[in-house]
Amino acid sequence: MLFALRMLLMAVHFVLAGLIGLSIGLCRPFNPDNSRLCARLYSLPALCLLRLRLRAEVRPLLEQRSACVIIANHQSNYDLYVLGRVVPRRTVSIGKRSLKWLPFFGQLYWLAGNVLIDRSNAAAAKRAMLTTTETLRQHDTSIWVFPEGTRNLGRGLLPFKKGAFQMAIAAGVPIIPVCVSNYAQTMRLNRWNSGRILIRSLPPIPTAGLGLADMPALIERCQQAMTECIAAMDLELAQAT
């Protein structure tokens, strides 16, 4: 019963947040700070409705003043509400082009200046990646990427794809890993308190002076650091119960 009520309230919230976010986007189209505002609009009420207790330790992320590439682990569709809590200023993300046609959300996602990629069209995807590199270099705007490319369902990190690291190296900007504890399999939405989640950002990893030959080592460094951080957070939560 509680689960059904929550899903009903979440559906209403999703539509209302989409309408308000769309209004923001229409008033200031393609402003890169729209993403942060809309992320909070989705996240804060949803965390209350879902009764998820979230603790964020993201000082390195919030103190970053120049453009960067932010990479985060991707567990489920609930990441919109969980990670929306910590999206920093002037940050856009990369999403599938098909998102554009999702009612309300898709249109505000586009108007927020996020980059939409047609992954079935290699030439178009490459042009979009070049656009994001220019955005990082010239427009004081950071890019948020899920380097796994798909949801891992809370079962551990999947292999990272190269796109985020190519962008960071091409633009010469740092990478900031954002790690979320594995919540997808422990969250219990049929209970009053659904669960606890930790978010932790790691110090920036510089890419200045690196070339494509350095990319495999860079990917390995980021994935190892995130794996260790996620494991530490999971252990911290387990010991606290």
N, C-alpha and C positions, 0 to 999 in steps of 0.2 A: 504493500500500500504506500509506504513512504517513498519507495523507488518511483512508483508511477506518478505520485504527486510531484516529486522533484523533476521528473522528465517533463511534465506538463508546464511547470513554472519555468524550467530552462528553455523550453520552446518559445514561450511568451517573451522571456528575456532576450532570446536570440533575435526575434523579430523587432522588438522595441530598440535594442541596441543597434541593430542594423539601420533602422529608420533614422535614429539620432545621428549615427555615424555618417550616414549618407548626406544628411543635412550639413554636417561639418565639412564634408568633402565638396559639396556644391558651393559652399560659402568661400572656401579657400582651396580650390582644386589643385592637386599634385604637390601641395605643401608637404615636405618630408617629415614634418613633425605631426602630421595627421595620424600616422601609424601609432605613435606613442599614446595619443589621446584616445583613439579608438580601441587600442589594446586595453587600456585601463577601463574603458567603458564596458567592454565585454568581461574583463577579468574580475573586477572588484565585487560587483553584485553576484557573479556566478560563484565565487569562492564562499560567499555568505550562504547562498542557496544550497550549495553542495556540502557545506560545513566541513571544508577542507582547511586544516590548520597549516599554514605555509610560513616558513621562516626563510628569509632571503638574506644572504651574506654576499653582496655584490658590489662592494666598494670599488674594486679595480674596474668594473664595468662602468659605474656611474662617474668615476673620476677621470675617465678617458675623454679628453677634450678634442682630439682630432679624429678624423675618419679612421675606421677600422673594419675588419671583417669579424663578425661575431658568429661563432659556431656553437650549436647546442645539440644535445641528444634529443631524439624525437620518438616519443613513446605512443601517443594516442591522439585522437582528436581533442581531448581535454587539454592538450598543450596550449591551445588558444587561451584558455582561462588561467592556466598555471603560469606560463611564461609571459603572458600579457602583463603580469604584475611587475615585471622588471625591464620592459623594453625602454631603452634610454632615448634621449632627445635625438632628433634628426636621424632616425634609423628606419630603413625600409627593408623589405624582405623579398625573396624570390619565390614565386609560386607557379603552379601549372596554369596555362592559358585558359583552361576550361573553368577555372574559378570565376572568371569574369561573368559567367552566365548564372552563377548562384544568386538567387534573388536577395537583394539588399546587401548581403555581405560581399558578394562579388563586385558590385559596383563601387562600394565604398573602399574595397581593397584596391581597386584600380585608381580611384580618385585620390587615394592616400599616397600615390607615387610609387607603389610597389612594382617590381619587375615581373611581368608575366612571360613565361617561356613556353613555347610549343616544343615539347621534348621529342615529338615525332618528326620534326623538321630540323635537321642538323644545322643547316645554314642559318635559319632564323634563330636557333638557340645560340649559335656562335655570335651573331650580331648582338643579341641581348646581353651576352656576357661581356662583349666589348663596351656596351653602353654602361654596364655596372662598373667597369674599370674606370671609365671616364667620370662617373658619378663619384667614386671614391677619391679620385685625384683632384677634381675641380670644384665640387659642390659641397664640401664639408658634410657629407652624408655617409653614414655607415650602412653596411649591408648585413642582414641577419640571414644565416644559412643553416639548414639542417643537412650536414654533410653525408649522413647515411642515405639520404634520398627517399627514404620511406620509413614507416613506423616500425620500431623494434618490439613493441608490445611489452616493454619492461623486461625483456629477456637478455639484456646486455647489448652493448654497442655492435652494430653491424659494420662491415668494412666501409671506410670513408671513400666517397667519390672525390675527384680531383678539382671540381669547379671552384670551390671556395678558396682553395690554396693557389690555384692559378690566378684568380683575381687579386688576392693579397700580394703575391709576388710581383705581378704585372704593375700594380699600383704602388708597391713599396710601403704598404701600410701594415700595422701589426694585426695579429689574430688574437682575439680574446675568447677563450673557451668558457661556456656557461654550462654547468653540470646540474642536472636534476636527479634527485634520488629516484630509485625505481618504485614508482607508485602505481603503475598500470595494473599490476597483478594483486596489489594489496588494498587498493581503494575499495571500500564497501559502501555503496550508495544506498543500500537498504537499511543502514544504521544511522542514528542521529548524528554521531561524529564519524565522518566518512574516512578519515585518515590524516596522517601527517606527512608533509613534504618539505624537503630541504632543497634550496637552490643556492649554488655557490659559484661565483665566477673566479677564474684563475688569473694570475698576472698576465699582462700582454706578452705575446711571443713575437719578437721583431722579425720582419722579413726583408728589411732594407739590405741590399747587396746580394740577395739570393737570386739564383736562376732556376730554370726549370729542372736542371740536374739535381738541385737540392730538394725538390719537392717530395720524393719518397721519404726522406729522412724527416722532413717537416711534418708530413702526415703521420708518420709513426710517433713522433714526439707528442703531437697533439692528442692522438688516440690513446697513447699510454697514460698521459697526464689525466685525461678525462676518465679513463677506466679506473685509475687509482682513486680519484676524487669521489666518483660515484660509489665505489665499494666502501670507502671510508664513511660516507654519509649514510649508506644503508646500515652499516654496522652501528653507527651512532644512534639511529632510530631504533634498531633492534634492542640495543642495550637500555634504551630509555623506557621500553614497554614493560 
